[in-house]
Amino acid sequence: MKKIHLGLPKGSLQEATIDMMKKSGYTVTVSSRSYYPSIDDDEISVRLIRPQDMSRYVEKGIIDAGLTGMDWVREAGSDVRVTVSLVYAKQQLTKVRWVLAVPDDSPIRSVQDLQGKRIATELVNVTRQYLAGRGVVADIEFSHGATEAKAPDLVDAIVELTETGSSLKANKLRIVDTVMESATVLIANHHSWKDDWKRTKIENLAMLFEGAIIARVKVGLKMNVPGGALEEVLKKLPALRKPTISTLAEGAGYAIETVLDETVARRITPELKRAGAEGIIEYPLNKVIL
C-alpha cells in the first residue's frame, strides 16, 4: 500500500495539532512512551518530531511532509515546499511573534542600542539576519531554555517567542521590536511533491487542515422565516456565500441556512429574532472548505 510519512510537532504545539487533525477528520492517538502515534488512515504513517528539527528531516526526504513553524524553517534555512499556512498556536488562533525584549529599566530603547551588546535566543540565525539588516553587530548566544530569566544578569536582551506577551510582562521585560511573525505551516519534500500520488495526498491534507482552522471561528445558523419577514431577515445575514433558502411545506414560509463568524452570530441572533425569524439553531462546524 502507498503511504506518506508525516511529521507532527512534539511539544507545545502537539495538543493543538492533534485537535486540529481531529476536526479535519483524522483521529491521532499518542502513547506517552512512543514517538509513533497511530492514525486512522492506512495511507499515512505519523511520527512526533521537535518543530526545530522538522524542516531538516523533510528537506532530506526522511519524511514526506510535516507541520512546523515557519520560524524554524527559516532558522534551519531548509529548502522545502510550503503547501499551506495554518494560523493556530498553543493558546489561540493567532500568529506568534519572536520579539526583542529587554528589562523594564534597561536604557535600551531601539535596535541600534544593541550595538556590541549580548543577546540570548533559540532563534540565532534569524536574529543574526535581523540585526545585520539594521547594521547592528551584537554577541548572539544560543539559549537552551529559560531565556526570559537571563536578562539582565547574563545578557542585555533576549529574542523570545510570545503569543500574548503576558509571560514577558510577568518577568518584567519590555518589548523593543518584533523580529518576525510566524505561523504553523505544512511543508513537503520537493521529491515527494513531484510524486503525483503523494502530492495529491499532501494537498488533501492541506485542504482539510485549512478547512478545520477556518471552521474554528465560524458557526452554522438555521432558522425558519415567515414569508413577510424574509427580506428583513436577509438584510441582517452576512455569509461566505448567499444563504441557502428553501420553501417550507404548505406555504409556511422559508428555511434559511448560512455560515458566519461566531462573533457575528452572537450579535445578530437577537436581531434575527426581532425581525421575525423562528426556531433559530446555531451549530458548530468541523471544516469549512472555501
Secondary structure, DSSP 8 states (H G I E B T S, - for coil): ---EEEEEE-STTHHHHHHHHHHHT--EE--TT-S--EES-TTEEEEEE-HHHHHHHHHTTSSSEEEEEHHHHHHHT---EEEEEE---SSSSS-EEEEEEEETT-S--SGGGGTT-EEEES-HHHHHHHHHTTT---EEEE--S-GGGSTTTT-SEEEEEESSSHHHHHTTEEEEEEEEEE-EEEEE-HHHHHSHHHHHHHHHHHHHHHHHHHHTTEEEEEEEE-GGGHHHHHHT---SS--EEEE-GGG--EEEEEEEEHHHHHHHHHHHHHHT-EEEEEEE-S----
